[in-house]
Amino acid sequence: MIGKRKKGNKQDDRKYRAALEGRKIPILTLDNKWHKLIARLGATAEITRLAESLNDLLKRQGKVNTELKDIHRLKKKLMENIVASMDEIETEDPFVDKKMEESRRLIEECNLKMGRYRDENLELPKEIDAINYKLMLATMDLCYDRLRQNTKVIHEIDEWLTKTRIELKKQVLKKQDSETVNFELYSYMHDIFGSRVIEIFDMEYNPAQNRPEVKKSK
C-alpha cells in the first residue's frame, strides 16, 4: 500500500530531512522533467505558489550576483582613478581634491552595498533550499495522491476482471451443459421416434438452427 505523508507534520519533515541529508535536490523549477511531470498531473495551488516564490528567489540571486560584479568593477575603476590622481595632488588643484574625495565617497558607498549584497547572497541559498524542499514535498504529495488513485482503479479493475472471468467460465460451462443436454435429447428422440417423425415436429417447434447433428436411425 502506498503511504501518505501527513502534511504539516514536523516529525515527518525532520525524518525526511535526515534521510535526505547529503543528497543534492535539484532546483525543481529549473528541471525540465519536473515541468513535464507537473504538466501531466496538473499543478495544485500550493505548488504554483511555491514555484513562483522559488523563481522570485532565483531571480533575486541572479540580480544580486550581477550587482556585485557591477559594483566590483566600479570600485576597481574608482581605485584606479585615485591612483592615477595621486600624481596630481602636488598641484594643490581644488578640483583634484574634490575628485579624490568624491571617489573615496563612492568607494565607501560601494563597500557598503557590496557588504549588504554579500550578506544577502549568504542567505539566499538557504531560502532557495527551504522553498525548494517544500516544493519537493508538495510534488511528492501530488504524485503519491495520483499513484493511490490509480492503484485503487487498478485494484477495482482487477476485481472486476476476476469476477468477469469467473462468470464467463460459469456461462461457458452452462452453455456446454445446455448443448450436451440438447444433443442427448435429440439422440433419444431420434432413437425412439425416428428421424422422419422428428423432422415433422422440428417444423412445428422450429428449434434453434444450431442444434447438434444427430446420427439418424436406420
Contacts in CASP RR format, 6 or more apart in sequence:
PFRMAT RR
TARGET T0000
AUTHOR 0000-0000-0000
METHOD contacts of the structure
MODEL  1
MIGKRKKGNKQDDRKYRAALEGRKIPILTLDNKWHKLIARLGATAEITRL
AESLNDLLKRQGKVNTELKDIHRLKKKLMENIVASMDEIETEDPFVDKKM
EESRRLIEECNLKMGRYRDENLELPKEIDAINYKLMLATMDLCYDRLRQN
TKVIHEIDEWLTKTRIELKKQVLKKQDSETVNFELYSYMHDIFGSRVIEI
FDMEYNPAQNRPEVKKSK
2 144 0 8 1.000
2 147 0 8 1.000
2 148 0 8 1.000
2 151 0 8 1.000
3 144 0 8 1.000
3 148 0 8 1.000
4 144 0 8 1.000
4 145 0 8 1.000
4 148 0 8 1.000
5 12 0 8 1.000
5 16 0 8 1.000
5 137 0 8 1.000
5 140 0 8 1.000
5 141 0 8 1.000
5 144 0 8 1.000
6 12 0 8 1.000
7 141 0 8 1.000
13 137 0 8 1.000
16 137 0 8 1.000
17 133 0 8 1.000
25 129 0 8 1.000
25 132 0 8 1.000
25 133 0 8 1.000
25 136 0 8 1.000
26 34 0 8 1.000
27 54 0 8 1.000
27 58 0 8 1.000
27 128 0 8 1.000
27 132 0 8 1.000
28 34 0 8 1.000
28 51 0 8 1.000
28 54 0 8 1.000
28 132 0 8 1.000
28 135 0 8 1.000
28 136 0 8 1.000
28 139 0 8 1.000
29 35 0 8 1.000
29 51 0 8 1.000
29 54 0 8 1.000
29 55 0 8 1.000
29 58 0 8 1.000
29 135 0 8 1.000
30 58 0 8 1.000
34 139 0 8 1.000
37 139 0 8 1.000
37 143 0 8 1.000
38 47 0 8 1.000
38 139 0 8 1.000
38 142 0 8 1.000
41 142 0 8 1.000
41 143 0 8 1.000
41 146 0 8 1.000
42 142 0 8 1.000
43 51 0 8 1.000
43 142 0 8 1.000
44 138 0 8 1.000
44 142 0 8 1.000
46 138 0 8 1.000
47 135 0 8 1.000
47 138 0 8 1.000
47 139 0 8 1.000
47 142 0 8 1.000
50 131 0 8 1.000
50 134 0 8 1.000
50 135 0 8 1.000
50 138 0 8 1.000
51 135 0 8 1.000
53 131 0 8 1.000
54 128 0 8 1.000
54 131 0 8 1.000
54 132 0 8 1.000
54 135 0 8 1.000
57 124 0 8 1.000
57 127 0 8 1.000
57 128 0 8 1.000
57 131 0 8 1.000
58 128 0 8 1.000
60 124 0 8 1.000
61 121 0 8 1.000
61 124 0 8 1.000
61 125 0 8 1.000
61 128 0 8 1.000
64 117 0 8 1.000
64 120 0 8 1.000
64 121 0 8 1.000
64 124 0 8 1.000
65 121 0 8 1.000
67 113 0 8 1.000
67 117 0 8 1.000
68 114 0 8 1.000
68 117 0 8 1.000
68 118 0 8 1.000
68 121 0 8 1.000
71 110 0 8 1.000
71 113 0 8 1.000
71 114 0 8 1.000
71 117 0 8 1.000
72 114 0 8 1.000
74 106 0 8 1.000
74 110 0 8 1.000
75 107 0 8 1.000
75 110 0 8 1.000
75 111 0 8 1.000
75 114 0 8 1.000
78 103 0 8 1.000
78 106 0 8 1.000
78 107 0 8 1.000
78 110 0 8 1.000
79 107 0 8 1.000
81 99 0 8 1.000
81 103 0 8 1.000
82 100 0 8 1.000
82 103 0 8 1.000
82 104 0 8 1.000
82 107 0 8 1.000
85 96 0 8 1.000
85 99 0 8 1.000
85 100 0 8 1.000
85 103 0 8 1.000
88 96 0 8 1.000
89 96 0 8 1.000
89 97 0 8 1.000
89 100 0 8 1.000
179 212 0 8 1.000
182 211 0 8 1.000
182 212 0 8 1.000
183 212 0 8 1.000
183 214 0 8 1.000
186 198 0 8 1.000
186 211 0 8 1.000
186 212 0 8 1.000
186 214 0 8 1.000
187 214 0 8 1.000
187 215 0 8 1.000
189 198 0 8 1.000
190 198 0 8 1.000
190 214 0 8 1.000
190 215 0 8 1.000
190 216 0 8 1.000
190 217 0 8 1.000
191 217 0 8 1.000
194 216 0 8 1.000
194 217 0 8 1.000
195 216 0 8 1.000
195 217 0 8 1.000
END
